């Protein structure tokens, strides 16, 4: 059986999001309808509202969010 790299990433995301309520995904356009540049998060925002978040284009904002979440 072979699994594509993208399918493996999506399965890992789904597993972590199901298992740990504190896990979330954030980044540029990841919560949009296309699911980011590589479509790895496509449909996740609809499945898990509030846990897949699109951020503005701001490196400081991304780093601040990561530090606060940690």
N, C-alpha and C positions, 0 to 999 in steps of 0.2 A: 504494500500500500504506500502510495506516495502522497505527501501533503506539501502544498506550496508554502513558501516562506510567509506570504501574506495570511494564509489560512492558519498557520501556526501562531502568528502574532495575534490574530483575532480570537483564537481559542484561548490563548493565555490571558488576554484581556478579560474575556467573558468569565473565565474561572476566577481570576482575582477579584473582579467586581462582584461576583456572586458570593464569594467566601468572606470578604472583609468589607463591612459597610463604610469603613474609613477611607477606602481606596477611591481615588477619583482620577480622571484623565483631564488634562488641560493643555492647551496649546493653540497655535494659530490655525483657525478654521477646522479644528477637530470636531466641533459640535455642529458644523454646518451640514448641509444636505449631501455634500460630496464626501465628507468624512476625512478631510485633510488631503494633503498632496498625494498620498499613496492609497487613499480610501481605506485605511486600516481601521478607522472608527465609524465607518458608514453605518447609520442606523442605531448606533449606540446611544446617542442623545435622546432619541425617542423611547428606547427601552428603559433608560435610567435617567430620567430628568434630574438635573441638578448635580449629576456626577460626571458628566462629560461636558466640559466647558470650553467655549471658544474665548481666547484672550485677545486683547488688542495687541498691535505690534509694538511691544514695549519690553525690551530685555530686562529692564529694572523691575517691571511689574511681574514678569515671569519668575525672576529670582526671588523677589519679595514673597510671592505666593508660595514658592517652594520652601523658603526659610520658615515662613509662618506655619506651613503644614507639618514641617519636621518637628 
